């Protein structure tokens, strides 16, 4: 997949902008604050309908404007597609694909394979397990929509059980009322655990390969799934066993909502012992591994959006990264210094003062 053109109005610093995007490696070059990241964000928003940088999407509307509009023309294996998205804070997004209304933003995720790196996504490696769970569940949604539905169903049932736990603790329901919810939650939870385990198994080889190609030392098992309930044990049995504690705390204390996925390099947990450069490299390796798996599953390489990706990489690791992304239909890389492209064969767009020029 590649983005052919993007047109936006009142998106971040851009009052109006229209950009033609060539295939292959595209360098977006300009000083800090010029609008490079906003351009990457606009392309992502135009393809998938949400910002990769913030959950408070009112922030992406240009200051002083009431609404934004992004139009994106993309080339996918099935042919050209045009996506139009209008957004006014406080209202649902209005999305059309090839002129027909799209029912939900979530459906765009299955239509368009787009992967993004931004520096703040290092929190995925450095931060709490919830960030990694959300990331891997989104990977599931991109790859296998049917198994990915287990995540939403599990979340729904978990909310219902927690609500019932509060009622039991308050004396408004009997503990036995939890029996059917334990079964229902365990059923959805075990489906989600199986889907996550399958995903991690499929990603492990590509991740080790990409990490090594970027100059890392993956060692054995660089991607490790840590389910909250040990493998082979019934989730329903775990829920029943800790029911008393769950009632006391009014929260479910066992299940895949407490799982984690750990990134290792040469048997070191990178969250605890990795340098920021190693963590950045591992995150890039994970994104490229996902790209490999997407290419295999969908027979179509994804669009790569890489913001300030070279910031903490030395010259050799920059070279390795650019070599790694050169094989994709399109990889858009932002940098403050064109020299960071290392002489790679790339088209260059310059950004300055909310304007983009070839």
Wavefront OBJ file of the C-alpha trace (Angstrom):
o trace
v 0.000 0.000 0.000
v 1.059 3.579 -0.550
v -0.432 7.036 -0.133
v -0.626 8.879 -3.456
v -1.943 12.275 -2.339
v -3.141 13.808 0.908
v -5.162 17.019 1.121
v -6.058 18.618 4.416
v -7.674 21.711 5.825
v -7.372 22.980 9.400
v -5.322 19.997 10.562
v -2.799 20.984 13.277
v -0.594 23.747 11.775
v -1.946 23.328 8.244
v -4.660 25.735 7.150
v -4.691 24.110 3.714
v -2.229 21.668 2.232
v -2.080 19.288 -0.719
v 0.847 16.899 -1.098
v 1.710 14.359 -3.775
v 3.628 11.467 -2.263
v 6.001 9.474 -4.485
v 6.525 5.729 -4.037
v 9.521 4.225 -2.302
v 11.515 5.967 0.408
v 10.275 9.528 1.022
v 12.231 11.890 3.261
v 10.277 14.720 4.899
v 12.874 17.297 5.922
v 12.525 20.496 7.921
v 13.338 22.223 11.207
v 11.646 21.381 14.470
v 8.124 22.779 14.657
v 7.762 23.116 10.885
v 4.960 20.532 10.554
v 6.756 17.267 9.692
v 5.085 15.264 12.455
v 1.729 16.862 11.667
v 2.064 15.667 8.059
v 2.736 12.089 9.212
v -0.208 12.375 11.606
v -2.470 13.707 8.838
v -1.660 10.804 6.520
v -2.379 8.336 9.343
v -5.610 10.136 10.231
v -6.629 10.209 6.576
v -6.156 6.438 6.191
v -7.281 5.086 9.573
v -9.464 7.846 10.993
v -7.600 8.474 14.239
v -4.461 10.200 15.463
v -1.467 8.059 16.490
v -0.317 10.835 18.831
v -3.280 11.713 21.058
v -6.575 10.334 22.279
v -7.892 13.906 22.670
v -8.584 14.407 19.013
v -9.956 17.927 19.426
v -6.242 18.829 19.597
v -5.704 17.955 15.930
v -8.122 20.669 14.775
v -6.135 23.814 13.946
v -6.340 26.407 16.698
v -9.223 28.747 15.986
v -10.923 26.430 13.471
v -14.180 24.580 14.070
v -13.587 21.430 12.028
v -11.046 19.650 9.873
v -11.133 17.679 6.669
v -8.619 15.193 5.273
v -8.820 13.565 1.852
v -6.421 10.765 1.003
v -5.922 8.877 -2.239
v -4.222 5.528 -1.717
v -3.099 2.682 -3.932
v -3.794 -0.805 -2.601
v -3.621 -4.223 -4.194
v -7.280 -4.009 -5.216
v -6.802 -0.669 -6.986
v -7.047 3.056 -6.125
v -9.171 4.123 -3.161
v -10.195 7.594 -1.977
v -10.962 8.281 1.683
v -12.577 11.479 2.952
v -12.850 12.249 6.671
v -14.517 15.255 8.263
v -14.299 15.867 11.983
v -15.871 18.457 14.275
v -15.070 18.019 17.985
v -18.040 16.644 19.866
v -19.556 15.008 16.803
v -19.001 11.617 15.120
v -16.507 11.579 12.275
v -17.971 11.591 8.783
v -16.125 9.038 6.650
v -16.580 8.079 3.032
v -14.620 5.500 1.063
v -14.879 5.873 -2.689
v -17.884 8.113 -2.115
v -19.819 5.630 0.060
v -20.378 6.258 3.763
v -18.251 4.061 6.035
v -20.046 2.757 9.103
v -17.197 2.977 11.602
v -13.614 4.067 12.045
v -12.713 0.525 13.133
v -13.435 -0.821 9.649
v -10.642 1.336 8.210
v -8.115 -0.619 10.277
v -8.946 -3.780 8.351
v -8.963 -1.994 4.984
v -5.658 -0.137 5.057
v -2.375 -1.582 6.369
v -0.592 1.448 7.848
v 2.101 1.228 10.528
v 3.564 4.198 12.384
v 6.552 4.988 14.584
v 6.629 8.137 16.694
v 9.158 8.808 19.480
v 6.468 8.817 22.166
v 5.613 5.236 21.223
v 8.731 4.216 23.145
v 6.276 4.066 26.042
v 5.230 0.760 24.514
v 8.578 -0.697 25.611
v 9.109 1.447 28.697
v 5.615 1.721 30.119
v 2.885 -0.270 31.787
v 1.583 -3.650 30.510
v -1.712 -2.025 29.458
v 0.121 -0.191 26.654
v 1.551 -3.429 25.291
v -1.775 -5.244 25.579
v -3.490 -2.473 23.601
v -0.768 -2.553 20.946
v -0.903 -6.305 20.416
v -4.700 -6.327 20.372
v -4.565 -3.700 17.635
v -2.117 -5.885 15.707
v -4.662 -8.683 16.039
v -7.365 -6.425 14.614
v -5.204 -5.638 11.598
v -4.343 -9.263 10.934
v -7.292 -11.413 11.950
v -10.558 -9.529 12.588
v -12.498 -12.583 13.804
v -10.097 -13.611 16.629
v -9.559 -9.929 17.428
v -13.261 -9.610 18.274
v -12.496 -11.659 21.401
v -10.802 -8.605 22.912
v -13.917 -6.421 22.726
v -16.176 -9.240 23.916
v -13.868 -9.999 26.834
v -13.824 -6.313 27.826
v -17.641 -6.232 27.758
v -17.986 -9.322 29.952
v -15.251 -8.117 32.320
v -17.136 -4.863 32.854
v -20.318 -6.817 33.635
v -18.562 -9.084 36.137
v -16.906 -6.120 37.877
v -20.292 -4.407 38.131
v -21.723 -7.538 39.720
v -18.765 -7.754 42.136
v -19.622 -4.269 43.387
v -23.231 -5.313 43.907
v -22.179 -8.427 45.830
v -19.817 -6.414 48.029
v -22.631 -3.955 48.755
v -24.969 -6.826 49.718
v -27.327 -6.241 46.787
v -26.576 -9.609 45.138
v -25.563 -13.106 46.253
v -22.050 -14.474 45.515
v -23.664 -17.344 43.576
v -24.802 -14.817 40.970
v -21.181 -14.768 39.789
v -21.283 -18.404 38.600
v -22.591 -17.760 35.063
v -20.387 -14.686 34.637
v -17.315 -16.678 35.633
v -18.105 -19.149 32.845
v -18.828 -16.428 30.293
v -15.727 -14.415 31.178
v -13.525 -17.505 31.109
v -14.860 -18.481 27.678
v -14.045 -15.079 26.132
v -10.781 -14.827 28.062
v -9.451 -18.152 26.839
v -10.262 -17.168 23.244
v -8.327 -13.937 23.719
v -5.381 -15.724 25.335
v -5.232 -18.182 22.428
v -5.317 -15.335 19.874
v -2.538 -13.426 21.638
v -0.418 -16.560 21.975
v -0.833 -17.306 18.268
v 0.130 -13.742 17.388
v 3.265 -13.789 19.541
v 4.303 -17.152 18.089
v 3.907 -15.818 14.539
v 5.768 -12.579 15.352
v 8.660 -14.162 17.241
v 10.680 -15.245 14.199
v 10.253 -12.027 12.191
v 11.008 -9.953 15.304
v 14.258 -11.821 15.965
v 15.235 -11.427 12.314
v 14.462 -7.716 12.165
v 16.154 -7.010 15.496
v 19.291 -8.757 14.269
v 19.188 -6.900 10.943
v 19.066 -3.592 12.833
v 22.262 -4.458 14.680
v 20.746 -6.042 17.799
v 21.443 -9.395 19.451
v 18.049 -11.076 19.861
v 19.304 -14.221 21.566
v 16.606 -16.766 22.413
v 12.938 -15.833 22.734
v 13.170 -12.047 22.272
v 9.351 -11.781 22.302
v 7.731 -13.375 25.364
v 4.031 -13.607 26.094
v 3.266 -13.623 29.823
v -0.370 -14.614 30.434
v -1.699 -13.748 33.875
v -3.087 -17.270 34.282
v -0.422 -19.895 33.794
v -0.755 -22.021 30.640
v -2.781 -25.177 31.134
v -4.815 -23.814 34.008
v -8.526 -23.119 33.579
v -9.370 -19.427 33.751
v -12.743 -20.293 35.263
v -10.985 -22.218 38.053
v -8.733 -19.220 38.721
v -11.769 -16.916 38.939
v -13.566 -19.232 41.346
v -10.456 -19.624 43.513
v -10.008 -15.905 44.032
v -13.683 -14.992 44.205
v -13.486 -13.868 47.831
v -10.652 -11.432 47.098
v -12.424 -10.190 43.993
v -15.565 -9.433 46.000
v -13.551 -7.657 48.681
v -11.817 -5.464 46.073
v -14.780 -5.312 43.660
v -12.481 -6.003 40.733
v -11.523 -9.105 38.752
v -7.982 -10.133 39.647
v -7.289 -12.870 37.107
v -7.484 -12.962 33.333
v -5.969 -11.621 30.122
v -6.669 -7.997 31.100
v -3.557 -8.474 33.266
v -1.335 -10.133 30.636
v 1.970 -8.733 29.399
v 4.273 -9.149 26.393
v 7.961 -8.564 27.067
v 10.737 -7.579 24.660
v 14.156 -9.069 25.294
v 17.583 -8.630 23.774
v 20.165 -11.291 24.623
v 18.076 -12.406 27.609
v 17.721 -8.861 29.015
v 14.268 -7.414 29.616
v 14.545 -4.175 27.643
v 11.910 -2.428 29.738
v 14.146 -2.775 32.802
v 17.665 -3.005 31.412
v 17.659 -1.585 27.899
v 19.131 1.769 26.939
v 16.853 4.180 25.116
v 18.686 3.372 21.891
v 18.123 -0.358 22.416
v 14.473 0.223 23.255
v 14.029 2.311 20.104
v 15.696 -0.401 18.019
v 13.460 -3.084 19.536
v 10.334 -1.045 18.828
v 11.422 -0.552 15.220
v 12.132 -4.277 14.965
v 8.656 -5.025 16.297
v 6.993 -2.659 13.809
v 8.955 -4.168 10.920
v 8.109 -7.686 12.135
v 4.431 -6.734 12.116
v 4.935 -5.371 8.594
v 6.414 -8.714 7.536
v 3.495 -10.643 8.999
v 0.973 -8.252 7.428
v 2.684 -8.678 4.057
v 2.491 -12.455 4.421
v -1.128 -12.573 5.590
v -2.542 -9.960 3.215
v -0.107 -10.360 0.316
v 0.448 -6.605 0.478
v 3.210 -4.687 2.274
v 1.955 -1.899 4.535
v 2.625 1.814 4.337
v 5.299 2.813 6.869
v 5.168 6.210 8.599
v 8.354 6.827 10.594
v 8.589 10.092 12.517
v 11.980 11.231 13.847
v 13.097 7.647 13.611
v 16.810 8.429 13.182
v 17.065 10.701 16.221
v 19.077 8.423 18.510
v 20.602 6.054 15.975
v 24.259 6.287 14.968
v 25.271 6.344 11.319
v 25.570 2.572 10.962
v 22.200 1.870 12.556
v 20.579 4.555 10.414
v 22.005 2.822 7.372
v 20.653 -0.542 8.524
v 17.213 0.949 9.145
v 17.038 2.640 5.740
v 18.097 -0.609 4.093
v 15.354 -2.422 6.018
v 12.565 -0.090 4.875
v 13.782 0.302 1.290
v 11.935 -2.834 0.214
v 8.477 -1.476 1.056
v 6.170 0.128 -1.492
v 6.397 3.338 0.510
v 8.144 4.452 3.689
v 7.814 8.090 4.763
v 10.589 9.212 7.118
v 10.844 12.606 8.845
v 14.145 14.201 9.833
v 15.590 17.615 10.597
v 18.717 16.868 8.554
v 18.690 15.441 5.046
v 22.103 13.944 5.773
v 20.311 11.471 8.072
v 19.020 9.807 4.903
v 22.613 8.733 4.400
v 22.652 9.074 0.647
v 19.834 6.549 0.319
v 17.856 6.781 -2.897
v 14.919 8.831 -1.627
v 12.444 11.442 -2.761
v 12.609 14.523 -0.529
v 9.834 16.844 0.618
v 10.745 19.988 2.505
v 8.469 21.406 5.198
v 8.560 24.959 6.445
v 5.957 27.161 8.076
v 3.043 24.829 7.389
v 3.960 24.414 3.721
v 5.248 21.326 1.946
v 7.290 21.394 -1.268
v 9.014 18.749 -3.377
l 1 2 3 4 5 6 7 8 9 10 11 12 13 14 15 16 17 18 19 20 21 22 23 24 25 26 27 28 29 30 31 32 33 34 35 36 37 38 39 40 41 42 43 44 45 46 47 48 49 50 51 52 53 54 55 56 57 58 59 60 61 62 63 64 65 66 67 68 69 70 71 72 73 74 75 76 77 78 79 80 81 82 83 84 85 86 87 88 89 90 91 92 93 94 95 96 97 98 99 100 101 102 103 104 105 106 107 108 109 110 111 112 113 114 115 116 117 118 119 120 121 122 123 124 125 126 127 128 129 130 131 132 133 134 135 136 137 138 139 140 141 142 143 144 145 146 147 148 149 150 151 152 153 154 155 156 157 158 159 160 161 162 163 164 165 166 167 168 169 170 171 172 173 174 175 176 177 178 179 180 181 182 183 184 185 186 187 188 189 190 191 192 193 194 195 196 197 198 199 200 201 202 203 204 205 206 207 208 209 210 211 212 213 214 215 216 217 218 219 220 221 222 223 224 225 226 227 228 229 230 231 232 233 234 235 236 237 238 239 240 241 242 243 244 245 246 247 248 249 250 251 252 253 254 255 256 257 258 259 260 261 262 263 264 265 266 267 268 269 270 271 272 273 274 275 276 277 278 279 280 281 282 283 284 285 286 287 288 289 290 291 292 293 294 295 296 297 298 299 300 301 302 303 304 305 306 307 308 309 310 311 312 313 314 315 316 317 318 319 320 321 322 323 324 325 326 327 328 329 330 331 332 333 334 335 336 337 338 339 340 341 342 343 344 345 346 347 348 349 350 351 352 353 354 355 356 357 358
